[in-house]
Amino acid sequence: MDKVRIKDKEFKIYLSREKIESTIKRMAEEIETDMEEKDPLFLVILNGAFMFAADLFKEMSMPCEISFTRLASYQGTKTTNQVKELIGMKENIKGRHIIILEDIIDTGITLEHLQNTLIKQEPASIRLATLLFKPEAFQKDYPIHYVGLPIHNEFVVGYGLDYDGHGRNFANIYKVIENE
């Protein structure tokens, strides 16, 4: 599908499934090189990162674990600039190497909140991995260790990314078509 309609908006293809797959394979290799013999805990930000996390985790050949948390900062197509923790993680992370998996980082507010919460639990390290990164929208000053693809500040859906809960199921990533 070159175009999809979700609710009141139309989207056109932006990143193909093949591009996403090759990006994830590259990211997995980088993470395995960096985290060799560290038995990291992947902490997945739900709901958006579930597809990315599943595909990345399948590429891991080193010992590792996975856990999930759910945070929210979006309403419709805009960030609210406020983070709500909807589901907390239960694992003891003291002394553990943590890799946070996010579908997309734009302003950076959500991840700053999560990192500040995790630091209090004294992990050995915290690294960030995101499939998509919007450098033009990023408002914070912390490192993002593994970036799949930088993208422009456009609204995207598919491959776990949503518009009011819809559109996560597409294998490709689509960007909104503005009034052209």
JOJO-V450724 format. One record per pair of residues at least 4 apart in sequence whose C-alpha atoms are under 7 Angstrom apart, sorted by sequence separation. I is the first residue (numbers start at 1). J is the second residue. If there is no record, write none. Layout:
i=[I | I]
j=[J | J]
This chain:
i=[5 | 6 | 15 | 16 | 17 | 18 | 19 | 20 | 21 | 22 | 23 | 24 | 25 | 26 | 27 | 28 | 29 | 30 | 31 | 32 | 45 | 46 | 49 | 50 | 51 | 52 | 53 | 54 | 55 | 56 | 74 | 75 | 108 | 109 | 110 | 111 | 112 | 113 | 114 | 115 | 116 | 119 | 134 | 157 | 158 | 162 | 163 | 5 | 15 | 44 | 74 | 75 | 156 | 157 | 162 | 4 | 5 | 44 | 73 | 74 | 157 | 161 | 162 | 4 | 73 | 161 | 3 | 4 | 73 | 160 | 3 | 44 | 73 | 158 | 159 | 160 | 2 | 3 | 73 | 157 | 158 | 159 | 2 | 72 | 73 | 157 | 158 | 159 | 71 | 72 | 158 | 159 | 71 | 72 | 158 | 159 | 71 | 133 | 158 | 159 | 70 | 71 | 129 | 132 | 135 | 158 | 70 | 128 | 129 | 130 | 131 | 132 | 133 | 134 | 136 | 137 | 157 | 158 | 70 | 128 | 129 | 130 | 131 | 132 | 133 | 134 | 136 | 156 | 157 | 69 | 70 | 127 | 128 | 129 | 130 | 131 | 132 | 133 | 134 | 156 | 157 | 69 | 132 | 134 | 156 | 69 | 155 | 156 | 68 | 154 | 155 | 46 | 67 | 41 | 42 | 43 | 44 | 45 | 46 | 47 | 39 | 40 | 41 | 42 | 43 | 44 | 45 | 46 | 39 | 40 | 41 | 42 | 43 | 44 | 45 | 46 | 105 | 45 | 97 | 104 | 83 | 94 | 95 | 96 | 97 | 98 | 99 | 100 | 101 | 102 | 103 | 104 | 105 | 106 | 28 | 81 | 93 | 94 | 95 | 96 | 97 | 98 | 99 | 100 | 101 | 102 | 103 | 104 | 105 | 106 | 94 | 95 | 96 | 97 | 98 | 99 | 100 | 101 | 102 | 103 | 104 | 105 | 106 | 32 | 93 | 94 | 99 | 107 | 108 | 28 | 106 | 107 | 108 | 24 | 28 | 106 | 107 | 108 | 25 | 73 | 53 | 52 | 49 | 49 | 49 | 43 | 48 | 40 | 41 | 42 | 43 | 44 | 45 | 40 | 41 | 42 | 43 | 44 | 45 | 40 | 41 | 42 | 43 | 44 | 38 | 40 | 42 | 77 | 77 | 76 | 76 | 75 | 51 | 51 | 50 | 49 | 48 | 48 | 27 | 27 | 24 | 23 | 17 | 17 | 16 | 15 | 16 | 15 | 13 | 14 | 15 | 6 | 13 | 14 | 6 | 13 | 14 | 12 | 13 | 11 | 12 | 11 | 12 | 11 | 12 | 10 | 11 | 9 | 10]
j=[9 | 10 | 19 | 20 | 21 | 22 | 23 | 24 | 25 | 26 | 27 | 28 | 29 | 30 | 31 | 32 | 33 | 34 | 35 | 36 | 49 | 50 | 53 | 54 | 55 | 56 | 57 | 58 | 59 | 60 | 78 | 79 | 112 | 113 | 114 | 115 | 116 | 117 | 118 | 119 | 120 | 123 | 138 | 161 | 162 | 166 | 167 | 10 | 20 | 49 | 79 | 80 | 161 | 162 | 167 | 10 | 11 | 50 | 79 | 80 | 163 | 167 | 168 | 11 | 80 | 168 | 11 | 12 | 81 | 168 | 12 | 53 | 82 | 167 | 168 | 169 | 12 | 13 | 83 | 167 | 168 | 169 | 13 | 83 | 84 | 168 | 169 | 170 | 83 | 84 | 170 | 171 | 84 | 85 | 171 | 172 | 85 | 147 | 172 | 173 | 85 | 86 | 144 | 147 | 150 | 173 | 86 | 144 | 145 | 146 | 147 | 148 | 149 | 150 | 152 | 153 | 173 | 174 | 87 | 145 | 146 | 147 | 148 | 149 | 150 | 151 | 153 | 173 | 174 | 87 | 88 | 145 | 146 | 147 | 148 | 149 | 150 | 151 | 152 | 174 | 175 | 88 | 151 | 153 | 175 | 89 | 175 | 176 | 89 | 175 | 176 | 68 | 89 | 64 | 65 | 66 | 67 | 68 | 69 | 70 | 63 | 64 | 65 | 66 | 67 | 68 | 69 | 70 | 64 | 65 | 66 | 67 | 68 | 69 | 70 | 71 | 130 | 71 | 123 | 130 | 110 | 121 | 122 | 123 | 124 | 125 | 126 | 127 | 128 | 129 | 130 | 131 | 132 | 133 | 56 | 109 | 121 | 122 | 123 | 124 | 125 | 126 | 127 | 128 | 129 | 130 | 131 | 132 | 133 | 134 | 123 | 124 | 125 | 126 | 127 | 128 | 129 | 130 | 131 | 132 | 133 | 134 | 135 | 62 | 123 | 124 | 129 | 137 | 138 | 59 | 137 | 138 | 139 | 56 | 60 | 138 | 139 | 140 | 59 | 110 | 101 | 103 | 101 | 102 | 103 | 98 | 103 | 96 | 97 | 98 | 99 | 100 | 101 | 97 | 98 | 99 | 100 | 101 | 102 | 98 | 99 | 100 | 101 | 102 | 97 | 99 | 101 | 155 | 163 | 163 | 164 | 164 | 159 | 160 | 160 | 160 | 160 | 161 | 146 | 148 | 148 | 148 | 171 | 172 | 172 | 172 | 173 | 173 | 172 | 173 | 174 | 166 | 173 | 174 | 167 | 174 | 175 | 174 | 175 | 174 | 175 | 175 | 176 | 176 | 177 | 176 | 177 | 176 | 177]
